[in-house]
Amino acid sequence: MDADWVLATLNDVMDALEEAIAELESDPDAVDELLPDRLPVIYAKLNYVWNSRKLGPEAIEKLAHDDLIAFPKDMPF
């Protein structure tokens, strides 16, 4: 597993989450519109971290986009 890759992709998740938090903090009344739009992006990015963790950057070339962002089949829950 490539720790640098995992950290880079987790930072991408963190950026998306921070953006969502900032948007909701600046306009709490927009939660009904923002949450359904932002959460799927965050989940897809989290799935990407897990699904690409073994291959690192090569995952982009070796896995279909839908497989990269799909909910992991091998999660322990």
N, CA, C and O atoms as a MOPAC input file, in Angstrom:
PM7 MOZYME 1SCF
protein

 N      0.85000 1    -1.16900 1     0.00000 1
 C      0.00000 1     0.00000 1     0.00000 1
 C      0.90000 1     1.23900 1     0.00000 1
 O      1.91300 1     1.28700 1     0.69900 1
 N      0.52200 1     2.21100 1    -0.77600 1
 C      1.29900 1     3.44100 1    -0.93300 1
 C      0.74600 1     4.51300 1     0.01000 1
 O     -0.28600 1     5.12400 1    -0.27000 1
 N      1.43700 1     4.73300 1     1.11700 1
 C      0.96400 1     5.69100 1     2.12600 1
 C      0.82300 1     7.09800 1     1.54700 1
 O     -0.11500 1     7.81600 1     1.89600 1
 N      1.73800 1     7.49900 1     0.67100 1
 C      1.64400 1     8.83000 1     0.06600 1
 C      0.35800 1     8.96600 1    -0.74600 1
 O     -0.30900 1    10.00000 1    -0.70500 1
 N      0.02100 1     7.91200 1    -1.48300 1
 C     -1.21100 1     7.92100 1    -2.28300 1
 C     -2.43700 1     8.00600 1    -1.37700 1
 O     -3.34300 1     8.80400 1    -1.61900 1
 N     -2.45800 1     7.18200 1    -0.33800 1
 C     -3.59200 1     7.17500 1     0.58300 1
 C     -3.74500 1     8.54900 1     1.23400 1
 O     -4.86000 1     9.05600 1     1.35600 1
 N     -2.64900 1     9.14200 1     1.64600 1
 C     -2.71600 1    10.47500 1     2.26000 1
 C     -3.20800 1    11.52600 1     1.27400 1
 O     -4.00700 1    12.39200 1     1.62900 1
 N     -2.73100 1    11.44800 1     0.04200 1
 C     -3.17100 1    12.41800 1    -0.97600 1
 C     -4.66500 1    12.29500 1    -1.23400 1
 O     -5.36600 1    13.30200 1    -1.33300 1
 N     -5.15500 1    11.06000 1    -1.34200 1
 C     -6.57900 1    10.88400 1    -1.61200 1
 C     -7.43300 1    11.22000 1    -0.39100 1
 O     -8.54400 1    11.73000 1    -0.53500 1
 N     -6.92500 1    10.94000 1     0.80600 1
 C     -7.65300 1    11.34200 1     2.01900 1
 C     -7.70400 1    12.86100 1     2.16200 1
 O     -8.70100 1    13.40800 1     2.63300 1
 N     -6.64200 1    13.53300 1     1.76000 1
 C     -6.65500 1    14.99800 1     1.78000 1
 C     -7.69200 1    15.54900 1     0.81600 1
 O     -8.30100 1    16.58600 1     1.08100 1
 N     -7.89500 1    14.86200 1    -0.30100 1
 C     -8.93600 1    15.27000 1    -1.23800 1
 C    -10.31100 1    15.14100 1    -0.58400 1
 O    -11.17000 1    16.00500 1    -0.75900 1
 N    -10.51500 1    14.06400 1     0.16600 1
 C    -11.76700 1    13.88700 1     0.90900 1
 C    -11.93400 1    15.01400 1     1.92500 1
 O    -13.00800 1    15.60300 1     2.04500 1
 N    -10.85700 1    15.30200 1     2.65200 1
 C    -10.91700 1    16.34000 1     3.67100 1
 C    -11.26500 1    17.69700 1     3.05100 1
 O    -12.05400 1    18.45400 1     3.61600 1
 N    -10.68800 1    17.99800 1     1.91300 1
 C    -11.00100 1    19.25800 1     1.23200 1
 C    -12.48400 1    19.33500 1     0.87600 1
 O    -13.12300 1    20.36600 1     1.08300 1
 N    -13.02400 1    18.24800 1     0.34500 1
 C    -14.44200 1    18.23000 1    -0.02900 1
 C    -15.32800 1    18.37800 1     1.20200 1
 O    -16.34200 1    19.07500 1     1.16200 1
 N    -14.94800 1    17.73100 1     2.28300 1
 C    -15.72700 1    17.83800 1     3.51700 1
 C    -15.65200 1    19.24900 1     4.09900 1
 O    -16.66200 1    19.79100 1     4.54900 1
 N    -14.46900 1    19.83800 1     4.09100 1
 C    -14.31600 1    21.20900 1     4.59000 1
 C    -15.12300 1    22.19200 1     3.76200 1
 O    -15.71600 1    23.12600 1     4.30200 1
 N    -15.14700 1    21.98200 1     2.43900 1
 C    -15.94500 1    22.85000 1     1.57400 1
 C    -17.42800 1    22.73000 1     1.91100 1
 O    -18.13700 1    23.73300 1     1.98600 1
 N    -17.89300 1    21.50000 1     2.11400 1
 C    -19.29900 1    21.28800 1     2.45600 1
 C    -19.63100 1    21.94100 1     3.79600 1
 O    -20.67900 1    22.57100 1     3.93900 1
 N    -18.75500 1    21.79400 1     4.75800 1
 C    -18.97800 1    22.40800 1     6.07200 1
 C    -19.02400 1    23.92400 1     5.94800 1
 O    -19.89600 1    24.56900 1     6.52900 1
 N    -18.09800 1    24.49000 1     5.20000 1
 C    -18.05800 1    25.94700 1     5.02700 1
 C    -19.33800 1    26.45000 1     4.35100 1
 O    -19.89100 1    27.47800 1     4.74300 1
 N    -19.79700 1    25.72500 1     3.34300 1
 C    -21.02900 1    26.13300 1     2.66600 1
 C    -22.22700 1    26.08700 1     3.61600 1
 O    -23.06000 1    26.99300 1     3.62700 1
 N    -22.29800 1    25.03800 1     4.39700 1
 C    -23.42300 1    24.91200 1     5.33000 1
 C    -23.33700 1    25.92200 1     6.46000 1
 O    -24.36000 1    26.42200 1     6.92800 1
 N    -22.13200 1    26.22300 1     6.89900 1
 C    -21.98100 1    27.24400 1     7.94200 1
 C    -22.37700 1    28.62000 1     7.42600 1
 O    -22.94900 1    29.42500 1     8.16100 1
 N    -22.07400 1    28.88600 1     6.16800 1
 C    -22.39600 1    30.20400 1     5.62100 1
 C    -23.86800 1    30.33200 1     5.24400 1
 O    -24.39400 1    31.44200 1     5.16000 1
 N    -24.53300 1    29.20300 1     5.01700 1
 C    -25.94900 1    29.24200 1     4.65400 1
 C    -26.67200 1    28.02000 1     5.22300 1
 O    -27.03300 1    27.11400 1     4.47200 1
 N    -26.88700 1    27.98400 1     6.54200 1
 C    -27.52900 1    26.82400 1     7.17100 1
 C    -28.91400 1    26.50000 1     6.60700 1
 O    -29.33800 1    25.34400 1     6.63100 1
 N    -29.60700 1    27.50000 1     6.10700 1
 C    -30.94000 1    27.26300 1     5.55700 1
 C    -30.90700 1    26.45900 1     4.25700 1
 O    -31.93800 1    25.96000 1     3.80600 1
 N    -29.73500 1    26.33800 1     3.66400 1
 C    -29.59700 1    25.61200 1     2.39500 1
 C    -29.27400 1    24.13500 1     2.59800 1
 O    -28.94200 1    23.43800 1     1.63900 1
 N    -29.36900 1    23.65100 1     3.83700 1
 C    -28.98600 1    22.26700 1     4.13000 1
 C    -29.76000 1    21.26600 1     3.27800 1
 O    -29.19200 1    20.26300 1     2.84600 1
 N    -31.04000 1    21.51800 1     3.03000 1
 C    -31.83900 1    20.57900 1     2.23700 1
 C    -31.34700 1    20.46600 1     0.79200 1
 O    -31.50300 1    19.42000 1     0.16200 1
 N    -30.76300 1    21.52700 1     0.27400 1
 C    -30.24600 1    21.50300 1    -1.09300 1
 C    -28.78100 1    21.04700 1    -1.13300 1
 O    -28.37800 1    20.29400 1    -2.02000 1
 N    -27.99700 1    21.51400 1    -0.16100 1
 C    -26.56300 1    21.23800 1    -0.19100 1
 C    -26.20100 1    19.81000 1     0.20100 1
 O    -25.35400 1    19.19000 1    -0.44200 1
 N    -26.82000 1    19.29000 1     1.22800 1
 C    -26.44300 1    17.97600 1     1.73500 1
 C    -26.59600 1    16.87100 1     0.68800 1
 O    -25.66900 1    16.08000 1     0.50900 1
 N    -27.73000 1    16.78900 1    -0.00800 1
 C    -27.86000 1    15.73600 1    -1.02400 1
 C    -26.88000 1    15.89400 1    -2.18500 1
 O    -26.56800 1    14.92800 1    -2.88100 1
 N    -26.40600 1    17.10800 1    -2.38200 1
 C    -25.44800 1    17.35600 1    -3.46100 1
 C    -24.01100 1    17.05300 1    -3.02400 1
 O    -23.22500 1    16.51100 1    -3.80000 1
 N    -23.67800 1    17.39900 1    -1.79600 1
 C    -22.29000 1    17.28600 1    -1.32100 1
 C    -21.93200 1    15.89800 1    -0.78600 1
 O    -20.82700 1    15.41400 1    -1.02800 1
 N    -22.85200 1    15.25000 1    -0.06100 1
 C    -22.52000 1    13.95900 1     0.55200 1
 C    -22.15900 1    12.86600 1    -0.45000 1
 O    -21.21200 1    12.12200 1    -0.19700 1
 N    -22.85800 1    12.73100 1    -1.56500 1
 C    -22.44700 1    11.70000 1    -2.51800 1
 C    -21.02200 1    11.90400 1    -3.03800 1
 O    -20.30400 1    10.93400 1    -3.28300 1
 N    -20.61900 1    13.15000 1    -3.20400 1
 C    -19.25500 1    13.44400 1    -3.64600 1
 C    -18.25200 1    12.99900 1    -2.58600 1
 O    -17.22200 1    12.40600 1    -2.90700 1
 N    -18.55500 1    13.28400 1    -1.34200 1
 C    -17.66200 1    12.90800 1    -0.24600 1
 C    -17.57200 1    11.38900 1    -0.13400 1
 O    -16.48100 1    10.84000 1     0.01200 1
 N    -18.71600 1    10.71100 1    -0.20300 1
 C    -18.70500 1     9.24800 1    -0.15500 1
 C    -17.92300 1     8.66200 1    -1.33400 1
 O    -17.15100 1     7.72100 1    -1.15400 1
 N    -18.11100 1     9.19900 1    -2.51400 1
 C    -17.38200 1     8.69600 1    -3.68700 1
 C    -15.87600 1     8.86000 1    -3.48900 1
 O    -15.09900 1     7.97900 1    -3.85800 1
 N    -15.47400 1     9.96600 1    -2.91700 1
 C    -14.05000 1    10.19500 1    -2.66600 1
 C    -13.51200 1     9.23100 1    -1.60000 1
 O    -12.39200 1     8.73400 1    -1.72600 1
 N    -14.29200 1     8.96800 1    -0.56600 1
 C    -13.88500 1     7.98400 1     0.44500 1
 C    -13.76600 1     6.59400 1    -0.17000 1
 O    -12.81100 1     5.86700 1     0.10200 1
 N    -14.73500 1     6.23200 1    -0.99500 1
 C    -14.67800 1     4.94500 1    -1.67400 1
 C    -13.44800 1     4.85600 1    -2.56700 1
 O    -12.80200 1     3.81200 1    -2.65000 1
 N    -13.13600 1     5.94800 1    -3.22300 1
 C    -11.96200 1     6.01000 1    -4.09600 1
 C    -10.67900 1     5.72300 1    -3.30700 1
 O     -9.79800 1     4.99900 1    -3.77000 1
 N    -10.59600 1     6.29800 1    -2.12400 1
 C     -9.42200 1     6.05300 1    -1.27200 1
 C     -9.27200 1     4.55200 1    -1.04500 1
 O     -8.20000 1     3.98700 1    -1.26300 1
 N    -10.34200 1     3.92200 1    -0.61000 1
 C    -10.28600 1     2.49500 1    -0.27800 1
 C    -10.03800 1     1.64000 1    -1.52200 1
 O     -9.19800 1     0.74000 1    -1.50700 1
 N    -10.76600 1     1.92400 1    -2.58500 1
 C    -10.68700 1     1.08900 1    -3.77900 1
 C     -9.36900 1     1.22400 1    -4.54000 1
 O     -9.00800 1     0.33700 1    -5.31400 1
 N     -8.66200 1     2.30700 1    -4.33000 1
 C     -7.38900 1     2.50900 1    -5.03700 1
 C     -6.17700 1     2.30800 1    -4.13200 1
 O     -5.04200 1     2.48000 1    -4.57600 1
 N     -6.40100 1     1.95100 1    -2.88500 1
 C     -5.31700 1     1.91400 1    -1.89600 1
 C     -4.19800 1     0.94400 1    -2.26200 1
 O     -3.03200 1     1.23200 1    -1.99400 1
 N     -4.51900 1    -0.18500 1    -2.86100 1
 C     -3.48300 1    -1.18100 1    -3.17800 1
 C     -2.71700 1    -0.84000 1    -4.45300 1
 O     -1.50700 1    -1.05400 1    -4.53200 1
 N     -3.41600 1    -0.31600 1    -5.43500 1
 C     -2.77700 1    -0.00900 1    -6.71700 1
 C     -2.16600 1     1.38400 1    -6.76800 1
 O     -1.30400 1     1.65300 1    -7.60500 1
 N     -2.60000 1     2.26100 1    -5.89000 1
 C     -2.10400 1     3.63800 1    -5.92700 1
 C     -2.54500 1     4.31500 1    -7.21300 1
 O     -3.64900 1     4.06800 1    -7.69600 1
 N     -1.69200 1     5.16900 1    -7.77400 1
 C     -2.05800 1     5.89700 1    -8.99300 1
 C     -2.40200 1     4.99000 1   -10.17100 1
 O     -3.14500 1     5.39900 1   -11.06400 1
 N     -1.87800 1     3.77000 1   -10.18800 1
 C     -2.17700 1     2.83300 1   -11.27800 1
 C     -3.65000 1     2.46600 1   -11.33500 1
 O     -4.14500 1     2.03300 1   -12.37600 1
 N     -4.35000 1     2.63600 1   -10.22400 1
 C     -5.77100 1     2.28500 1   -10.17800 1
 C     -6.56000 1     3.06000 1   -11.22600 1
 O     -7.54800 1     2.55700 1   -11.76000 1
 N     -6.13400 1     4.25900 1   -11.51500 1
 C     -6.82800 1     5.10900 1   -12.49200 1
 C     -6.83400 1     4.43700 1   -13.86000 1
 O     -7.81800 1     4.52200 1   -14.59500 1
 N     -5.73600 1     3.77100 1   -14.19700 1
 C     -5.61600 1     3.11000 1   -15.49500 1
 C     -6.19800 1     1.69700 1   -15.48600 1
 O     -6.63700 1     1.20400 1   -16.52600 1
 N     -6.20700 1     1.04600 1   -14.33600 1
 C     -6.57300 1    -0.36600 1   -14.27700 1
 C     -8.02300 1    -0.62500 1   -13.87300 1
 O     -8.55300 1    -1.70100 1   -14.15300 1
 N     -8.66400 1     0.32400 1   -13.23200 1
 C    -10.04200 1     0.12500 1   -12.77800 1
 C    -10.98100 1     1.10200 1   -13.48000 1
 O    -10.61300 1     2.24200 1   -13.76500 1
 N    -12.17700 1     0.64400 1   -13.74900 1
 C    -13.19800 1     1.52300 1   -14.32600 1
 C    -13.57000 1     2.58400 1   -13.28800 1
 O    -13.50500 1     2.34200 1   -12.08300 1
 N    -13.95600 1     3.74700 1   -13.77200 1
 C    -14.32300 1     4.84600 1   -12.87900 1
 C    -15.40000 1     4.41700 1   -11.89400 1
 O    -15.31300 1     4.72200 1   -10.70500 1
 N    -16.41100 1     3.71300 1   -12.38100 1
 C    -17.50100 1     3.26900 1   -11.49500 1
 C    -16.98800 1     2.33600 1   -10.40100 1
 O    -17.50200 1     2.35400 1    -9.28300 1
 N    -15.98500 1     1.52700 1   -10.71200 1
 C    -15.40200 1     0.63700 1    -9.70700 1
 C    -14.57300 1     1.41900 1    -8.68900 1
 O    -14.50900 1     1.04400 1    -7.51900 1
 N    -13.95100 1     2.48400 1    -9.12600 1
 C    -13.15000 1     3.30300 1    -8.21600 1
 C    -14.00700 1     4.00000 1    -7.16900 1
 O    -13.59900 1     4.13200 1    -6.01500 1
 N    -15.18300 1     4.44400 1    -7.56700 1
 C    -16.01200 1     5.22600 1    -6.64600 1
 C    -17.13700 1     4.41900 1    -6.00600 1
 O    -17.89500 1     4.95200 1    -5.19600 1
 N    -17.25300 1     3.13900 1    -6.36300 1
 C    -18.30800 1     2.29800 1    -5.81500 1
 C    -18.05000 1     1.98400 1    -4.34400 1
 O    -16.90600 1     1.96500 1    -3.89100 1
 N    -19.13800 1     1.73600 1    -3.60100 1
 C    -18.97200 1     1.32400 1    -2.21900 1
 C    -18.14400 1     0.05100 1    -2.20000 1
 O    -18.44600 1    -0.89000 1    -2.93300 1
 N    -17.10300 1     0.00400 1    -1.37300 1
 C    -16.19800 1    -1.14600 1    -1.34600 1
 C    -16.90700 1    -2.44600 1    -0.96400 1
 O    -17.65900 1    -2.50600 1     0.00900 1
 N    -16.64300 1    -3.47700 1    -1.75800 1
 C    -17.22500 1    -4.79000 1    -1.49500 1
 C    -16.49700 1    -5.50500 1    -0.36700 1
 O    -17.04500 1    -6.41700 1     0.25200 1
 N    -15.27300 1    -5.09300 1    -0.10200 1
 C    -14.45900 1    -5.80500 1     0.88200 1
 C    -14.33400 1    -5.06000 1     2.21500 1
 O    -13.41600 1    -5.31300 1     2.99600 1
 N    -15.26300 1    -4.14500 1     2.46200 1
 C    -15.25200 1    -3.46800 1     3.76400 1
 C    -15.71700 1    -4.45200 1     4.83800 1
 O    -16.54300 1    -5.32400 1     4.56900 1
 N    -15.19500 1    -4.31300 1     6.03300 1
 C    -15.53800 1    -5.27400 1     7.08400 1
 C    -16.91700 1    -5.09300 1     7.71100 1
 O    -17.22200 1    -5.74600 1     8.70900 1
 N    -17.73300 1    -4.24600 1     7.16800 1
 C    -19.08600 1    -4.08900 1     7.71000 1
 C    -20.10600 1    -4.19100 1     6.61200 1
 O    -21.30500 1    -4.08400 1     6.87100 1

